[in-house]
Amino acid sequence: MTDKLQPRTGGRVLVDALIGHGVDMTFGVPGESYLSVLDALYDVRNMVRFLICRHEAGAANMAEAYGKLTGRPGVCFVTRGPGACHGSIGLHTAFQDSTPMVMFVGQVQRDAQDREAFQEIDYRRMFGQLSKWVGQIDDAARIPEMVSHAFHTAMSGRPGPVVLALPEDMQRDMVTVADAGPYKIVRPHPGPDDLDRLQQVLRAAARPILLLGGGGWSPKGVEDIRHFIEHYNLPTAVSFRCQDLLDNTHPNYIGDLGTGVNPLLVKRVQQADVLLVVGARLGEMTTQGYGLLDIPRPKQTLLHVHGSAEELGRVFQADLPINAGPAEFAAAARQLKPPAPPAWGAWTKAGNADYIDNLRPGPCPGPLDMNVVMRVLAERLPPDAIVTNDAGNFSGWPQRYHRYRNYRSQIAPTSGAMGYSVPAAVGAAAAAPERVCICFVGDGGFLMSGQEIATALQYGLKPIILVVNNGSYGTIRMHQEREHPGRVIGTELRNPDFAAYARAFGAFGEVVAKTEDFAPAFDRAMKSGTAAVLELRLDPEAISTRTTLSQVRAAAEARQRAGH
């Protein structure tokens, strides 16, 4: 930051603004559309790291994972046109996951705009539904103002992504302008009437359930909500891929409402008389296709706490909507105490027992048993290990069997985006290099972003990537067999030797084809001192944690024979 006003390029004003907002790391693929920003970053390279990525989707996903892990806005730079298109996937993930993120996009120079110039796109129109706000800085003197607005918007209310376009010539303009101060987080708090009504409903409850989820949490918020849970002995579930909001070994934890959900948990939510939702949007995954609760008025008494007023009543009408950030609500709820010991102790205990029972291994045919893989990881991973997860049926094993202990340790896209977890692991490892980082990815997803191993090696980052290879787009294959048994098309994959691929980058690489070989291979990967890839060759029959491919096909054929 400068001590007194003096002329600076727009690029330097922007970089000074990043420093003022506490940015210490950015991700990107260099482009000629923001050369002046890159030049300014050179002068402060010991203060703000620019991690060179191999694809803009990787850069955006790394920034999104950084935002998830730290709670601070992840920052990425992409160049105009194709770079912005590539980066849009990470922006969409950040929006659906309520992750704070700021994406800077190079733009054509101002006198060429609206002419369909080389790589020109109107980013307000392109990113309007993928972000909280899209702006373009046409006047370099407004950089401090607009960057401040971007960071405030990304962090306030329901967190999310923001896009700022940077015309190429604007970055070269010389301006004399004051810097803004750091952003401040603005989120609503629950009022005393809200808390009084909440207590009244809980006093009258017989079968309550607390559901946690969404963005805007903090370590203190998670600690506060745990105290509230314990004071009221509330059975607590979490929304899709928010399993690290409560220690999964806690006696009040009853499981997650995501894909492959425990049927007993679904039944328990349906039997509840009070549903207190804190932070979760009650989206499609969490509500099992919007079928878990009645629309518009659930039969359960619904208490819905969310940081965005627009989410309250969006699908489900709450009996008590509370516009409050989850951490802010948790701080207030921690001070509440039940007037007498809650009467639902047996209900809570039964919910936890259902969750524990769901940890029993399901079928896993073939020479490599993923259930044993998960058991080995449970024995070896420290409690604060970071687990990134991709999209695909293989993700059911860590989602069902891994027990998350610490916030923040689960990094996964609720948007269901394939190709997320490898760059996310790189971004997480960059944000917390002292922690073990494990990445789960399928063979299909790995080849969408596996080249970011190069980024990990360039910066000495050491994620361990588990490529679960069943030679197919497994989720779609399962759906094909369920809807059109035996008519398989478009889902079979011919794959490379993933271990050899990793070694070509200079990473550790090893193939695991048998159950007994996983533990020693994982130990070697941990001791390798570098990024590592373990290719786990899984029998295609092991299609999910609950069934086999043949069973799916047989059930579909039986339905067809019965005329359904």
ZIMO-V478360 format. One record per residue. N is the residue number from 1. PSI is psi as a letter, one per 30 degrees, with the letter a starting at -180 (NA if undefined). NEAR is the number of other ideal C-beta (glycine too) atoms within 10 Angstrom. D_CENTER is the distance of its C-alpha to the mean C-alpha in whole Angstrom. Layout:
n/psi/near/d_center
N/PSI/NEAR/D_CENTER
N/PSI/NEAR/D_CENTER
This chain:
n/psi/near/d_center
1/k/9/32
2/k/11/36
3/f/5/39
4/l/5/41
5/k/11/40
6/l/8/41
7/k/11/40
8/l/21/37
9/l/19/36
10/e/27/33
11/e/24/31
12/e/23/32
13/e/28/31
14/e/26/27
15/e/26/27
16/e/22/29
17/e/22/27
18/e/23/23
19/e/15/25
20/f/18/26
21/g/23/23
22/g/11/22
23/k/20/20
24/f/13/21
25/k/18/19
26/l/23/18
27/k/32/17
28/l/29/19
29/k/20/22
30/k/17/25
31/l/22/27
32/f/11/30
33/f/26/29
34/h/27/28
35/e/16/30
36/e/23/32
37/e/28/28
38/e/18/28
39/e/15/32
40/e/22/31
41/f/22/28
42/e/10/31
43/f/13/33
44/g/16/30
45/f/9/28
46/f/6/29
47/e/13/27
48/j/17/24
49/k/15/23
50/j/18/22
51/j/22/20
52/k/13/22
53/l/30/19
54/f/17/21
55/k/19/19
56/e/27/18
57/e/27/15
58/e/33/14
59/e/32/15
60/e/35/12
61/e/36/9
62/e/32/11
63/e/35/11
64/e/34/7
65/e/34/7
66/e/30/10
67/e/30/9
68/e/29/6
69/e/25/9
70/f/17/12
71/g/21/12
72/l/20/14
73/k/28/13
74/k/31/12
75/k/27/15
76/l/31/16
77/k/29/20
78/l/32/20
79/l/24/24
80/l/25/25
81/c/19/26
82/e/13/24
83/e/25/22
84/e/26/20
85/e/15/20
86/e/18/18
87/f/30/16
88/f/20/15
89/e/24/12
90/e/37/10
91/e/30/11
92/e/20/11
93/e/27/7
94/e/35/7
95/e/21/10
96/f/20/9
97/f/25/6
98/h/28/8
99/k/29/7
100/k/31/11
101/k/31/12
102/k/27/16
103/k/35/17
104/k/24/20
105/k/28/22
106/k/27/26
107/l/31/28
108/l/22/32
109/l/15/34
110/e/15/36
111/f/9/39
112/f/15/37
113/l/16/35
114/g/9/36
115/g/9/38
116/h/10/35
117/l/15/35
118/j/10/34
119/g/18/30
120/k/16/30
121/k/19/28
122/j/14/27
123/f/20/24
124/e/14/24
125/e/9/25
126/e/18/22
127/g/24/19
128/e/12/21
129/g/9/18
130/g/20/15
131/l/26/15
132/e/21/17
133/k/18/20
134/k/23/21
135/l/18/24
136/k/18/27
137/j/23/29
138/f/15/32
139/j/15/34
140/f/25/34
141/f/15/35
142/g/17/32
143/e/28/29
144/e/20/29
145/e/15/29
146/e/19/26
147/e/27/24
148/e/19/24
149/e/17/24
150/e/29/21
151/e/26/19
152/e/18/20
153/e/22/19
154/e/27/15
155/f/23/16
156/l/21/18
157/b/22/18
158/j/22/14
159/l/29/12
160/a/27/12
161/l/34/13
162/k/27/16
163/k/27/19
164/k/21/22
165/k/26/25
166/j/25/27
167/k/25/30
168/e/22/32
169/f/17/35
170/e/25/34
171/f/27/32
172/f/15/36
173/k/19/38
174/k/12/39
175/l/18/39
176/j/10/39
177/k/18/37
178/k/12/36
179/l/18/32
180/l/19/30
181/l/10/29
182/l/11/25
183/l/22/23
184/k/10/23
185/k/17/20
186/j/11/22
187/k/19/21
188/l/18/23
189/l/14/25
190/k/20/26
191/l/13/30
192/e/8/33
193/e/10/33
194/e/19/30
195/e/17/30
196/e/10/33
197/e/16/33
198/e/21/30
199/e/16/32
200/e/11/35
201/e/17/32
202/e/21/31
203/e/12/35
204/f/11/36
205/l/22/33
206/e/11/34
207/i/18/30
208/l/25/28
209/k/25/24
210/k/25/21
211/k/26/18
212/k/26/15
213/a/28/11
214/a/28/10
215/l/23/9
216/g/27/12
217/l/26/13
218/l/18/15
219/e/12/16
220/e/12/20
221/e/24/18
222/e/20/17
223/e/14/20
224/e/22/22
225/e/26/20
226/e/19/21
227/e/15/25
228/e/22/25
229/e/23/24
230/e/13/27
231/e/15/29
232/f/24/29
233/h/19/28
234/k/24/26
235/k/30/24
236/k/27/20
237/l/31/18
238/l/26/14
239/l/25/12
240/k/25/10
241/h/23/7
242/h/27/8
243/f/26/11
244/g/21/11
245/f/29/13
246/k/23/16
247/k/18/18
248/f/18/18
249/g/11/22
250/k/15/23
251/f/16/25
252/f/20/24
253/k/24/21
254/g/32/21
255/a/25/18
256/k/30/15
257/i/24/15
258/b/23/13
259/l/18/15
260/h/16/18
261/k/21/18
262/j/21/21
263/e/10/24
264/e/17/26
265/e/21/23
266/e/15/23
267/e/11/27
268/e/21/26
269/e/24/24
270/f/14/27
271/f/11/30
272/k/26/28
273/f/16/30
274/k/21/28
275/j/26/24
276/j/28/23
277/k/25/19
278/j/28/17
279/e/29/14
280/k/25/13
281/f/25/14
282/h/26/16
283/a/17/15
284/e/13/16
285/e/20/14
286/e/26/14
287/g/21/18
288/h/16/19
289/h/7/20
290/g/15/21
291/f/11/24
292/e/19/23
293/k/21/24
294/k/14/27
295/k/11/27
296/f/10/28
297/j/12/29
298/l/21/28
299/f/11/30
300/l/23/29
301/j/18/29
302/k/22/26
303/j/23/25
304/j/26/22
305/k/28/20
306/k/31/18
307/f/24/18
308/k/21/19
309/f/13/22
310/f/10/21
311/f/20/19
312/j/19/22
313/g/13/24
314/e/15/22
315/e/14/23
316/k/22/24
317/k/15/27
318/k/19/26
319/e/15/29
320/j/17/28
321/k/18/25
322/j/24/24
323/j/21/23
324/k/25/21
325/k/30/18
326/e/28/17
327/e/24/18
328/e/20/21
329/e/30/22
330/e/27/21
331/e/21/24
332/e/19/26
333/f/24/26
334/f/19/26
335/f/11/30
336/k/15/31
337/k/10/33
338/k/14/34
339/f/8/38
340/l/7/38
341/k/9/37
342/k/18/34
343/g/13/36
344/g/23/33
345/e/11/33
346/e/8/34
347/e/22/31
348/e/23/28
349/e/15/30
350/e/15/30
351/e/27/26
352/e/17/25
353/e/13/28
354/e/18/26
355/e/21/23
356/e/14/25
357/e/10/27
358/f/21/24
359/f/16/23
360/k/8/26
361/k/15/26
362/a/18/26
363/k/15/28
364/i/22/27
365/l/15/30
366/l/17/31
367/f/13/32
368/j/23/28
369/j/20/27
370/f/25/23
371/e/19/24
372/e/15/26
373/e/25/23
374/e/20/21
375/e/15/24
376/e/17/25
377/e/22/21
378/e/12/22
379/f/8/25
380/f/14/24
381/k/20/20
382/l/10/21
383/f/11/19
384/g/14/17
385/k/18/16
386/k/26/12
387/j/25/11
388/k/31/8
389/k/26/9
390/a/29/10
391/k/21/11
392/l/23/15
393/e/25/17
394/f/30/17
395/f/27/13
396/e/21/16
397/e/26/17
398/e/24/15
399/e/22/13
400/e/23/17
401/f/20/18
402/k/22/16
403/j/16/17
404/k/23/14
405/e/17/17
406/k/16/15
407/k/20/13
408/k/21/11
409/f/25/11
410/j/24/8
411/j/28/5
412/l/29/4
413/k/29/4
414/f/23/6
415/f/18/8
416/h/18/9
417/k/24/10
418/l/20/12
419/g/26/13
420/e/31/9
421/f/33/9
422/e/31/13
423/e/34/12
424/e/35/9
425/e/33/11
426/e/35/14
427/e/38/12
428/e/29/11
429/e/28/15
430/e/23/16
431/e/24/15
432/i/17/16
433/f/12/19
434/f/6/20
435/k/15/18
436/k/18/18
437/k/29/15
438/k/27/15
439/k/28/13
440/k/27/13
441/k/32/14
442/l/29/17
443/e/26/20
444/e/24/19
445/e/25/16
446/e/28/17
447/g/19/20
448/f/20/17
449/g/27/16
450/f/24/18
451/f/17/20
452/f/29/18
453/e/29/20
454/e/19/22
455/e/26/20
456/e/27/19
457/e/17/23
458/e/16/24
459/g/15/23
460/g/12/23
461/l/22/20
462/h/20/20
463/k/28/17
464/j/24/18
465/j/30/17
466/j/28/18
467/j/30/19
468/j/27/20
469/j/26/23
470/g/26/24
471/g/17/26
472/l/24/24
473/i/21/21
474/e/25/21
475/e/22/20
476/e/15/22
477/e/23/25
478/e/19/24
479/e/14/24
480/e/21/27
481/e/23/29
482/e/14/29
483/e/9/30
484/i/13/32
485/k/17/33
486/f/9/35
487/i/8/34
488/k/14/31
489/k/8/31
490/g/9/28
491/f/18/26
492/k/11/28
493/k/15/27
494/j/6/29
495/l/17/27
496/l/14/28
497/j/13/29
498/e/24/25
499/e/20/27
500/e/12/29
501/e/20/27
502/e/24/25
503/f/14/28
504/f/13/29
505/f/19/27
506/g/14/28
507/l/23/25
508/k/22/26
509/k/24/26
510/k/20/28
511/k/17/28
512/j/25/28
513/f/15/30
514/k/11/31
515/e/17/30
516/f/11/32
517/f/16/31
518/e/23/27
519/e/17/28
520/e/12/30
521/e/19/28
522/e/22/25
523/e/12/27
524/e/13/29
525/e/23/25
526/e/16/24
527/f/9/28
528/f/15/28
529/g/9/27
530/l/18/25
531/k/31/21
532/k/27/22
533/k/28/22
534/j/25/23
535/j/26/24
536/j/23/24
537/j/19/26
538/k/29/25
539/k/18/28
540/f/18/27
541/f/16/29
542/i/25/26
543/f/28/24
544/l/23/22
545/f/22/22
546/f/15/24
547/l/17/27
548/l/19/28
549/e/21/29
550/e/13/32
551/e/15/32
552/e/21/30
553/e/19/32
554/e/14/35
555/e/14/34
556/e/18/33
557/e/13/37
558/e/11/38
559/e/12/37
560/e/11/38
561/e/8/42
562/f/7/42
563/g/5/41
564/NA/7/38
